């Protein structure tokens, strides 16, 4: 794992945990499930149409304190219920929202959005029993389709969450724990953090009933460790599922997959799962410690907008500098010296830019092609310099890059590159897009991809205008390439 979060000391645990470690702890205080005098988040139900299942469904969403008054984006946790529950179980029985409010107030958990979907493809009659393997397979595969094709896109279009695997986690109890393991471990392109509370392993690892073949999924333990930041499993010793959970932990250890196996007293009950949520959530998204102002070194570049020193910045400008340097960019080159002059607009702009650069549905090669086409349109020399190398490193052919620099249509492009070039060529130069060009772009990228493409051009047009207005200098020894 890139960050060894699993090696952190858990609450009430006597030792650090490593790969395949098991930990026992005494019963902690139950104050974490009691409403405290702290800021509270909001819980709402969200109805939607499942195109995957052709039915109307609901999910429950928790948003943290301050969500409505801020513009920031948040990490997201998908929290799944058990076989006897529904989308309301985690809030009505588990009091998840109370636990999360308390953790955030204690400074242990980064504010986050939590999504609680309905875990079945279709309702089951009360007392219907376990169901046949065929029914279980339809249920679990149908839920997976709805979750991947409808729930995640709905959440990312309706709530301010970060559309990035590094900021997306999945967890659940019992059946939901099995679903979290099956989905999370088989889709590490979507999830980097997984927690399972008393997971029903028979529902997770049997392909005949809609599970996955863990022996195949986990065969390359080193690759799994590279993709996952957290894999956390907990089960009580009085739980009838304890032996299967213990066996799964042993399987993970044999395959070299780093994980935490949390052993406590208790059975298959909500008081155990509440404790597990309280312990694991801060490992999924720990609250980052703010950098002391004296520890921050900022070297800005500018021309007409004089480069600011950290000592000259207002408190609001320092806050913005910390936000940028602690985010995915990790640097403050380009337009940020200018944007510091208007911190609120700068915050909004840098959030759009972070999505366009790091969270867009477009693959890196196409995203960088859009950026250099925008830089070419605005004759933004620094923007071209900064992203030409990124485009080449992402796999864009040098002949395509050279043609764009010269202001001519590239002679040979891949199909998606052709669709992107034609769309942006018309949008930038004609300020509209023809029907055939639009249809070709939707066919190549989907409607979300087209919107992401337009947003990328919009953001980097703003960047180009800021840099051009500042007459932002190229690095020493770099010659302009655009005419």
PADRENFI-279521 format. One record per residue (C-alpha): residue in one letter; x, y, z. Coordinates in nm, 4 decimals. Layout:
// PADRENFI-279521
(rec A (X Y Z))
...
// end
This chain:
// PADRENFI-279521
(rec X (0.0000 0.0000 0.0000))
(rec X (0.1266 0.3427 -0.0811))
(rec X (0.0205 0.4790 0.2577))
(rec X (0.0390 0.2343 0.5435))
(rec X (-0.2823 0.3505 0.7082))
(rec X (-0.3503 -0.0059 0.8160))
(rec X (-0.0479 0.0159 1.0416))
(rec X (-0.2004 0.2957 1.2492))
(rec X (-0.2937 0.2332 1.6108))
(rec X (-0.6662 0.1650 1.6393))
(rec X (-0.8743 0.2893 1.9295))
(rec X (-0.8347 0.0782 2.2424))
(rec X (-0.5793 -0.1433 2.0697))
(rec X (-0.2577 -0.2345 2.2485))
(rec X (-0.0296 -0.2643 1.9474))
(rec X (0.0335 -0.1556 1.5932))
(rec X (-0.1145 -0.3725 1.3200))
(rec X (0.0646 -0.5062 1.0166))
(rec X (-0.0303 -0.7401 0.7340))
(rec X (-0.2879 -0.9915 0.8475))
(rec X (-0.2779 -0.8716 1.2072))
(rec X (-0.5589 -0.9529 1.4486))
(rec X (-0.6349 -0.7258 1.7429))
(rec X (-0.8525 -0.7726 2.0488))
(rec X (-0.9760 -0.4870 2.2617))
(rec X (-1.1800 -0.4220 2.5675))
(rec X (-1.5279 -0.2755 2.5331))
(rec X (-1.4861 0.0997 2.4742))
(rec X (-1.7201 0.3695 2.5987))
(rec X (-2.0490 0.3960 2.4076))
(rec X (-2.0463 0.7777 2.4158))
(rec X (-1.9644 0.7808 2.0451))
(rec X (-2.3254 0.6824 1.9601))
(rec X (-2.4780 0.9525 2.1801))
(rec X (-2.5728 1.2929 2.0433))
(rec X (-2.3196 1.5430 2.1697))
(rec X (-2.3237 1.9236 2.1691))
(rec X (-2.1470 1.9376 1.8319))
(rec X (-2.2208 2.0641 1.4814))
(rec X (-2.4465 1.8208 1.2992))
(rec X (-2.4602 1.7074 0.9417))
(rec X (-2.7755 1.6447 0.7407))
(rec X (-2.9455 1.3211 0.6403))
(rec X (-3.1719 1.3128 0.3366))
(rec X (-3.3427 1.0562 0.1183))
(rec X (-3.2804 1.0773 -0.2555))
(rec X (-3.5153 0.9105 -0.5044))
(rec X (-3.3816 0.8099 -0.8442))
(rec X (-3.4616 0.6002 -1.1486))
(rec X (-3.2360 0.2988 -1.1906))
(rec X (-3.1723 0.2589 -1.5622))
(rec X (-2.9828 -0.0635 -1.4916))
(rec X (-3.2856 -0.2209 -1.3220))
(rec X (-3.5735 -0.0254 -1.4758))
(rec X (-3.7186 0.0668 -1.1366))
(rec X (-3.7611 0.3548 -0.8948))
(rec X (-3.5245 0.3382 -0.5981))
(rec X (-3.4049 0.5436 -0.3021))
(rec X (-3.0806 0.6016 -0.1221))
(rec X (-2.9901 0.7921 0.1945))
(rec X (-2.7142 1.0544 0.1942))
(rec X (-2.5295 1.2052 0.4887))
(rec X (-2.3597 1.5404 0.4293))
(rec X (-2.1215 1.6784 0.6942))
(rec X (-2.1599 1.9958 0.9011))
(rec X (-2.0929 2.3006 0.6843))
(rec X (-2.1713 2.1263 0.3557))
(rec X (-2.4487 2.3685 0.2563))
(rec X (-2.2406 2.6798 0.3240))
(rec X (-1.9207 2.5665 0.1537))
(rec X (-1.8069 2.5137 -0.2045))
(rec X (-1.5512 2.2424 -0.1349))
(rec X (-1.5658 1.8826 -0.2524))
(rec X (-1.5562 1.5935 -0.0097))
(rec X (-1.4398 1.2329 -0.0048))
(rec X (-1.7226 0.9809 -0.0277))
(rec X (-1.7954 0.6597 0.1608))
(rec X (-2.0522 0.4130 0.0263))
(rec X (-2.1963 0.2374 0.3329))
(rec X (-2.3993 -0.0805 0.2743))
(rec X (-2.6602 -0.2458 0.4980))
(rec X (-2.7178 -0.6128 0.5799))
(rec X (-2.9606 -0.8750 0.4496))
(rec X (-3.2361 -0.7744 0.6909))
(rec X (-3.2093 -0.4031 0.6288))
(rec X (-3.2591 -0.1270 0.3757))
(rec X (-3.1126 0.2100 0.2847))
(rec X (-3.2356 0.3602 0.6157))
(rec X (-3.0872 0.0956 0.8450))
(rec X (-2.7528 0.2652 0.9048))
(rec X (-2.9174 0.5879 1.0241))
(rec X (-3.2310 0.4516 1.1940))
(rec X (-3.0692 0.1552 1.3731))
(rec X (-2.6981 0.2237 1.3462))
(rec X (-2.7073 0.6001 1.4143))
(rec X (-2.4275 0.6378 1.1614))
(rec X (-2.4895 1.0119 1.1299))
(rec X (-2.4399 1.0599 1.5058))
(rec X (-2.1153 0.8598 1.4988))
(rec X (-1.9868 1.0610 1.2031))
(rec X (-2.0796 1.3970 1.3576))
(rec X (-1.8928 1.3023 1.6764))
(rec X (-1.5837 1.1819 1.4897))
(rec X (-1.5683 1.5014 1.2830))
(rec X (-1.6109 1.7160 1.5941))
(rec X (-1.3323 1.5202 1.7682))
(rec X (-1.0988 1.6027 1.4799))
(rec X (-1.0464 1.2340 1.3990))
(rec X (-1.2385 1.2141 1.0705))
(rec X (-1.2166 1.4294 0.7609))
(rec X (-1.5605 1.5712 0.6756))
(rec X (-1.7115 1.3433 0.4122))
(rec X (-2.0278 1.2492 0.2275))
(rec X (-2.1720 0.9058 0.3096))
(rec X (-2.4088 0.7311 0.0677))
(rec X (-2.6321 0.4458 0.1839))
(rec X (-2.8022 0.2698 -0.1112))
(rec X (-3.0582 -0.0119 -0.1094))
(rec X (-2.8579 -0.3327 -0.1284))
(rec X (-3.0976 -0.5550 -0.3231))
(rec X (-3.1860 -0.5491 -0.6913))
(rec X (-3.5538 -0.6124 -0.6103))
(rec X (-3.7510 -0.6345 -0.2827))
(rec X (-3.7932 -0.9691 -0.1123))
(rec X (-4.0992 -1.0867 0.0756))
(rec X (-4.0598 -1.0910 0.4563))
(rec X (-3.9700 -1.4408 0.5746))
(rec X (-3.8864 -1.5558 0.2226))
(rec X (-3.5776 -1.7393 0.3424))
(rec X (-3.2285 -1.7276 0.2046))
(rec X (-3.3318 -1.7765 -0.1580))
(rec X (-3.2089 -2.0065 -0.4308))
(rec X (-2.8601 -1.9634 -0.5796))
(rec X (-3.0232 -1.8322 -0.8978))
(rec X (-3.2190 -1.5684 -0.7071))
(rec X (-2.9143 -1.4675 -0.5043))
(rec X (-2.7104 -1.4298 -0.8225))
(rec X (-2.9783 -1.2076 -0.9813))
(rec X (-2.9983 -0.9997 -0.6646))
(rec X (-2.6270 -0.9440 -0.6253))
(rec X (-2.5411 -0.8916 -0.9895))
(rec X (-2.8407 -0.6603 -1.0314))
(rec X (-2.7364 -0.4556 -0.7287))
(rec X (-2.3821 -0.4291 -0.8644))
(rec X (-2.5116 -0.2964 -1.1983))
(rec X (-2.7323 -0.0405 -1.0269))
(rec X (-2.4517 0.0621 -0.7905))
(rec X (-2.1888 0.1063 -1.0617))
(rec X (-2.4047 0.2383 -1.3469))
(rec X (-2.6587 0.4499 -1.1571))
(rec X (-2.5682 0.5185 -0.7939))
(rec X (-2.2085 0.6378 -0.8345))
(rec X (-2.2848 0.8629 -1.1381))
(rec X (-2.5917 1.0021 -0.9565))
(rec X (-2.3912 1.0869 -0.6459))
(rec X (-2.1073 1.2452 -0.8414))
(rec X (-2.3483 1.4633 -1.0401))
(rec X (-2.5741 1.5583 -0.7459))
(rec X (-2.3323 1.6078 -0.4564))
(rec X (-1.9956 1.7785 -0.4205))
(rec X (-1.7858 1.4639 -0.3910))
(rec X (-1.4425 1.4003 -0.5345))
(rec X (-1.4642 1.1680 -0.8363))
(rec X (-1.1335 0.9984 -0.7669))
(rec X (-1.0598 0.6437 -0.6510))
(rec X (-0.8190 0.7830 -0.3928))
(rec X (-1.1110 0.9672 -0.2339))
(rec X (-1.3725 0.6944 -0.2684))
(rec X (-1.4305 0.4211 -0.0067))
(rec X (-1.6783 0.1361 0.0388))
(rec X (-1.7855 -0.0384 0.3595))
(rec X (-2.0726 -0.2475 0.4863))
(rec X (-2.2060 -0.4882 0.7460))
(rec X (-2.2901 -0.8586 0.7013))
(rec X (-2.4267 -0.8932 0.3452))
(rec X (-2.3187 -0.5336 0.2846))
(rec X (-1.9715 -0.6232 0.4093))
(rec X (-1.9604 -0.9049 0.1554))
(rec X (-2.0741 -0.6647 -0.1175))
(rec X (-1.8103 -0.4121 -0.0095))
(rec X (-1.5374 -0.6762 -0.0363))
(rec X (-1.6634 -0.8121 -0.3697))
(rec X (-1.7049 -0.4699 -0.5295))
(rec X (-1.4052 -0.3047 -0.3672))
(rec X (-1.1506 -0.5783 -0.4315))
(rec X (-1.2648 -0.6445 -0.7889))
(rec X (-1.2865 -0.2725 -0.8762))
(rec X (-0.9719 -0.1163 -0.7366))
(rec X (-0.9953 0.1221 -1.0310))
(rec X (-1.2857 0.2774 -0.8381))
(rec X (-1.2013 0.2188 -0.4704))
(rec X (-0.8817 0.2546 -0.2682))
(rec X (-1.0297 0.1972 0.0785))
(rec X (-1.2455 -0.0953 0.1943))
(rec X (-1.3953 -0.1893 0.5312))
(rec X (-1.6122 -0.4939 0.6038))
(rec X (-1.7971 -0.5490 0.9321))
(rec X (-1.8816 -0.9170 1.0012))
(rec X (-1.8963 -0.9813 0.6264))
(rec X (-2.1068 -1.2769 0.5090))
(rec X (-1.8219 -1.4444 0.3258))
(rec X (-2.0470 -1.6983 0.1556))
(rec X (-2.2123 -1.4100 -0.0261))
(rec X (-1.8770 -1.2564 -0.1187))
(rec X (-1.6665 -1.5419 -0.2528))
(rec X (-1.9092 -1.7733 -0.4361))
(rec X (-1.9489 -1.6803 -0.8044))
(rec X (-2.2507 -1.9151 -0.8261))
(rec X (-2.4455 -1.6790 -0.5997))
(rec X (-2.3108 -1.3534 -0.7412))
(rec X (-1.9842 -1.3340 -0.5487))
(rec X (-1.6317 -1.3147 -0.6861))
(rec X (-1.3456 -1.5611 -0.7067))
(rec X (-1.1123 -1.4093 -0.4476))
(rec X (-0.8338 -1.6537 -0.5270))
(rec X (-0.8210 -1.5021 -0.8765))
(rec X (-0.8877 -1.1414 -0.7747))
(rec X (-0.6215 -1.1474 -0.5029))
(rec X (-0.3663 -1.3701 -0.6762))
(rec X (-0.1168 -1.0854 -0.7167))
(rec X (-0.0910 -0.9665 -0.3579))
(rec X (0.1733 -0.7041 -0.4370))
(rec X (-0.0501 -0.5461 -0.7003))
(rec X (-0.3449 -0.5410 -0.4581))
(rec X (-0.1291 -0.3738 -0.1937))
(rec X (-0.0218 -0.1120 -0.4451))
(rec X (-0.3813 -0.0265 -0.5301))
(rec X (-0.5331 -0.0307 -0.1802))
(rec X (-0.4706 0.2192 0.0970))
(rec X (-0.6949 0.0463 0.3530))
(rec X (-0.8389 -0.3057 0.3815))
(rec X (-1.0086 -0.3433 0.7208))
(rec X (-1.2143 -0.6419 0.8374))
(rec X (-1.3769 -0.6818 1.1776))
(rec X (-1.5768 -0.9609 1.3403))
(rec X (-1.6883 -1.0559 1.6914))
(rec X (-1.5872 -1.3863 1.8423))
(rec X (-1.9497 -1.4733 1.9261))
(rec X (-2.0585 -1.4116 1.5661))
(rec X (-2.1540 -1.7250 1.3712))
(rec X (-1.9512 -1.5779 1.0832))
(rec X (-1.6312 -1.5504 1.2857))
(rec X (-1.4672 -1.8659 1.1520))
(rec X (-1.5281 -1.7709 0.7886))
(rec X (-1.3904 -1.4223 0.8539))
(rec X (-1.0865 -1.5680 1.0254))
(rec X (-1.0333 -1.8017 0.7292))
(rec X (-1.0547 -1.5099 0.4876))
(rec X (-0.7944 -1.3189 0.6891))
(rec X (-0.5680 -1.6239 0.6702))
(rec X (-0.6236 -1.6404 0.2929))
(rec X (-0.5254 -1.2739 0.2614))
(rec X (-0.2125 -1.3374 0.4667))
(rec X (-0.1149 -1.6369 0.2535))
(rec X (-0.1557 -1.4244 -0.0604))
(rec X (0.0529 -1.1427 0.0887))
(rec X (-0.2371 -0.8939 0.0980))
(rec X (-0.1911 -0.6326 0.3703))
(rec X (-0.4983 -0.5899 0.5869))
(rec X (-0.6305 -0.5422 0.9378))
(rec X (-0.8381 -0.8192 1.0942))
(rec X (-1.0116 -0.6636 1.3968))
(rec X (-1.1288 -0.9187 1.6538))
(rec X (-1.3620 -0.8112 1.9344))
(rec X (-1.6144 -0.9627 2.1634))
(rec X (-1.9736 -0.9603 2.0453))
(rec X (-2.2050 -1.1205 1.7957))
(rec X (-2.3885 -1.0245 1.4789))
(rec X (-2.5386 -0.7056 1.6213))
(rec X (-2.5515 -0.3320 1.5560))
(rec X (-2.3619 -0.2402 1.8701))
(rec X (-2.0604 -0.4231 1.7247))
(rec X (-2.1006 -0.2620 1.3825))
(rec X (-2.1414 0.0853 1.5335))
(rec X (-1.8093 0.0358 1.7103))
(rec X (-1.6477 -0.0816 1.3851))
(rec X (-1.7714 0.2252 1.1990))
(rec X (-1.6336 0.4461 1.4753))
(rec X (-1.2941 0.2754 1.4605))
(rec X (-1.2533 0.2287 1.0860))
(rec X (-1.3907 0.5566 0.9477))
(rec X (-1.0921 0.7627 1.0745))
(rec X (-0.8612 0.5148 0.9007))
(rec X (-1.0508 0.5465 0.5740))
(rec X (-1.0320 0.9277 0.5762))
(rec X (-0.8198 1.0585 0.8641))
(rec X (-0.8415 1.4270 0.9428))
(rec X (-0.5303 1.5895 0.7994))
(rec X (-0.3348 1.8011 1.0418))
(rec X (-0.3049 2.1612 0.9299))
(rec X (0.0457 2.2731 0.8495))
(rec X (0.1750 2.5307 1.0934))
(rec X (0.1993 2.8631 0.9072))
(rec X (0.5700 2.8911 0.9891))
(rec X (0.6342 2.5582 0.8146))
(rec X (0.4919 2.6681 0.4784))
(rec X (0.7339 2.7873 0.2156))
(rec X (0.5799 2.9447 -0.0932))
(rec X (0.7718 3.0666 -0.3952))
(rec X (0.5388 3.2311 -0.6426))
(rec X (0.6047 3.3617 -0.9918))
(rec X (0.4333 3.6529 -1.1633))
(rec X (0.4887 3.9687 -1.3611))
(rec X (0.2217 4.2388 -1.3578))
(rec X (0.0757 4.0760 -1.0451))
(rec X (0.3752 4.0939 -0.8160))
(rec X (0.4619 3.7564 -0.6590))
(rec X (0.3457 3.7479 -0.2979))
(rec X (0.5539 3.6161 -0.0131))
(rec X (0.3881 3.4067 0.2554))
(rec X (0.4467 3.6812 0.5137))
(rec X (0.2560 3.9294 0.2953))
(rec X (-0.0520 3.7080 0.2572))
(rec X (-0.3739 3.7716 0.4426))
(rec X (-0.5226 3.4932 0.6563))
(rec X (-0.7613 3.4085 0.3715))
(rec X (-0.4771 3.3935 0.1190))
(rec X (-0.2748 3.1700 0.3527))
(rec X (-0.5750 2.9376 0.3885))
(rec X (-0.6007 2.9145 0.0111))
(rec X (-0.2284 2.8439 -0.0206))
(rec X (-0.2568 2.5603 0.2328))
(rec X (-0.5572 2.4151 0.0464))
(rec X (-0.3691 2.4074 -0.2829))
(rec X (-0.0429 2.2722 -0.1440))
(rec X (-0.2220 1.9945 0.0488))
(rec X (-0.4302 1.8941 -0.2554))
(rec X (-0.3450 1.6823 -0.5603))
(rec X (-0.1395 1.9607 -0.7238))
(rec X (0.1046 2.0059 -0.4377))
(rec X (0.2423 2.3238 -0.6008))
(rec X (0.1387 2.6838 -0.6701))
(rec X (0.2755 2.7625 -1.0134))
(rec X (0.0863 2.9106 -1.3052))
(rec X (-0.2234 3.1164 -1.2242))
(rec X (-0.2293 3.0850 -0.8468))
(rec X (-0.0292 3.3989 -0.7720))
(rec X (-0.3022 3.5885 -0.9593))
(rec X (-0.5917 3.3942 -0.8069))
(rec X (-0.4678 3.4717 -0.4549))
(rec X (-0.5894 3.8275 -0.5164))
(rec X (-0.9472 3.6933 -0.5075))
(rec X (-0.9370 3.3950 -0.2697))
(rec X (-1.3052 3.3025 -0.2933))
(rec X (-1.3033 3.2964 -0.6717))
(rec X (-0.9662 3.1248 -0.6537))
(rec X (-1.1114 2.8481 -0.4359))
(rec X (-1.3962 2.7887 -0.6791))
(rec X (-1.1616 2.7955 -0.9772))
(rec X (-0.9075 2.5576 -0.8249))
(rec X (-1.1835 2.3063 -0.7376))
(rec X (-1.2965 2.3052 -1.1005))
(rec X (-0.9350 2.2759 -1.2087))
(rec X (-0.8664 1.9867 -0.9713))
(rec X (-1.1622 1.7983 -1.1181))
(rec X (-1.0679 1.8822 -1.4776))
(rec X (-0.7084 1.7698 -1.4225))
(rec X (-0.7444 1.4787 -1.1795))
(rec X (-1.1079 1.3651 -1.1668))
(rec X (-1.2411 1.4000 -1.5194))
(rec X (-1.3940 1.0998 -1.6962))
(rec X (-1.1590 1.1672 -1.9894))
(rec X (-0.8394 0.9637 -1.9967))
(rec X (-0.5162 1.1581 -1.9465))
(rec X (-0.4116 1.1566 -2.3148))
(rec X (-0.7395 1.3147 -2.4263))
(rec X (-0.7548 1.5525 -2.1312))
(rec X (-0.4069 1.6854 -2.2067))
(rec X (-0.4912 1.7135 -2.5765))
(rec X (-0.7868 1.9361 -2.4844))
(rec X (-0.5630 2.1491 -2.2615))
(rec X (-0.2963 2.2102 -2.5261))
(rec X (-0.5650 2.2896 -2.7863))
(rec X (-0.6968 2.5514 -2.5430))
(rec X (-0.3467 2.6882 -2.4860))
(rec X (-0.2964 2.7057 -2.8657))
(rec X (-0.6269 2.8937 -2.9085))
(rec X (-0.5255 3.1557 -2.6502))
(rec X (-0.1561 3.1559 -2.7508))
(rec X (-0.0858 3.0904 -2.3840))
(rec X (0.2850 3.0112 -2.3928))
(rec X (0.3265 2.9022 -2.0326))
(rec X (0.0162 2.6833 -2.0436))
(rec X (0.1512 2.5213 -2.3605))
(rec X (0.4926 2.4711 -2.2035))
(rec X (0.3440 2.3195 -1.8868))
(rec X (0.1113 2.0744 -2.0629))
(rec X (0.2962 1.9808 -2.3811))
(rec X (0.5226 1.7477 -2.1848))
(rec X (0.2248 1.6091 -1.9933))
(rec X (0.0474 1.5346 -2.3217))
(rec X (0.3488 1.3498 -2.4598))
(rec X (0.3951 1.1548 -2.1371))
(rec X (0.0267 1.0570 -2.1469))
(rec X (0.0761 0.8995 -2.4914))
(rec X (-0.0303 1.1713 -2.7353))
(rec X (0.1710 1.1343 -3.0547))
(rec X (0.4371 1.4023 -3.1061))
(rec X (0.3139 1.4635 -3.4610))
(rec X (-0.0297 1.5518 -3.3196))
(rec X (0.1273 1.7875 -3.0661))
(rec X (0.3444 1.9542 -3.3304))
(rec X (0.0471 2.0033 -3.5652))
(rec X (-0.1593 2.1648 -3.2886))
(rec X (0.1320 2.3967 -3.2070))
(rec X (0.1490 2.5004 -3.5736))
(rec X (-0.2263 2.5658 -3.5841))
(rec X (-0.3077 2.2943 -3.8350))
(rec X (-0.5171 1.9807 -3.8252))
(rec X (-0.3052 1.6726 -3.7412))
(rec X (-0.2729 1.4375 -4.0360))
(rec X (-0.3259 1.1150 -3.8412))
(rec X (-0.5197 1.0758 -3.5185))
(rec X (-0.6823 0.7945 -3.3267))
(rec X (-1.0671 0.7871 -3.3479))
(rec X (-1.1259 0.9480 -3.0069))
(rec X (-0.8622 1.2118 -3.0818))
(rec X (-1.0405 1.2930 -3.4083))
(rec X (-1.3731 1.3334 -3.2273))
(rec X (-1.2107 1.5564 -2.9662))
(rec X (-1.0220 1.7681 -3.2203))
(rec X (-1.3279 1.8263 -3.4385))
(rec X (-1.5455 1.9162 -3.1399))
(rec X (-1.3000 2.1670 -2.9929))
(rec X (-1.1995 2.3080 -3.3290))
(rec X (-1.5615 2.4050 -3.3944))
(rec X (-1.6350 2.5130 -3.0376))
(rec X (-1.3279 2.7369 -3.0067))
(rec X (-1.3211 2.8819 -3.3567))
(rec X (-1.6881 2.8860 -3.4582))
(rec X (-1.8235 2.9207 -3.1028))
(rec X (-2.0778 2.6468 -3.1732))
(rec X (-2.0769 2.2784 -3.2663))
(rec X (-2.2547 2.1123 -3.5575))
(rec X (-2.4974 1.8229 -3.5095))
(rec X (-2.2713 1.5597 -3.6652))
(rec X (-1.9713 1.6751 -3.4636))
(rec X (-2.1719 1.6750 -3.1435))
(rec X (-2.3091 1.3265 -3.2109))
(rec X (-1.9588 1.1969 -3.2805))
(rec X (-1.8311 1.3394 -2.9502))
(rec X (-2.1170 1.1842 -2.7525))
(rec X (-2.0518 0.8499 -2.9225))
(rec X (-1.6829 0.8741 -2.8329))
(rec X (-1.7036 1.0050 -2.4747))
(rec X (-2.0646 0.9819 -2.3584))
(rec X (-2.2646 1.2843 -2.2437))
(rec X (-2.0661 1.3115 -1.9193))
(rec X (-1.7415 1.3041 -2.1155))
(rec X (-1.8604 1.5841 -2.3441))
(rec X (-1.9509 1.7982 -2.0427))
(rec X (-1.6130 1.7203 -1.8831))
(rec X (-1.4449 1.8188 -2.2090))
(rec X (-1.6291 2.1531 -2.2242))
(rec X (-1.5525 2.2185 -1.8563))
(rec X (-1.1837 2.1445 -1.9130))
(rec X (-1.1690 2.3969 -2.1959))
(rec X (-1.3573 2.6499 -1.9832))
(rec X (-1.1194 2.6155 -1.6904))
(rec X (-0.8025 2.6260 -1.8981))
(rec X (-0.9378 2.9228 -2.0934))
(rec X (-0.9647 3.1019 -1.7596))
(rec X (-0.6085 2.9957 -1.6751))
(rec X (-0.4815 3.1087 -2.0141))
(rec X (-0.6476 3.4499 -1.9800))
(rec X (-0.5050 3.4969 -1.6299))
(rec X (-0.1556 3.4065 -1.7469))
(rec X (-0.1772 3.6222 -2.0589))
(rec X (-0.3117 3.9211 -1.8649))
(rec X (-0.0243 3.8826 -1.6169))
(rec X (0.2262 3.8315 -1.9005))
(rec X (0.3423 3.5326 -1.6978))
(rec X (0.7044 3.4508 -1.7855))
(rec X (0.8377 3.1277 -1.9269))
(rec X (1.1179 2.9603 -1.7275))
(rec X (1.4668 3.0803 -1.8032))
(rec X (1.6050 2.9326 -2.1249))
(rec X (1.2635 2.8235 -2.2603))
(rec X (1.1698 2.9743 -2.5958))
(rec X (0.8079 3.0410 -2.7051))
(rec X (0.6680 2.7726 -2.9367))
(rec X (0.3382 2.9242 -3.0467))
(rec X (0.3013 3.1737 -3.3285))
// end
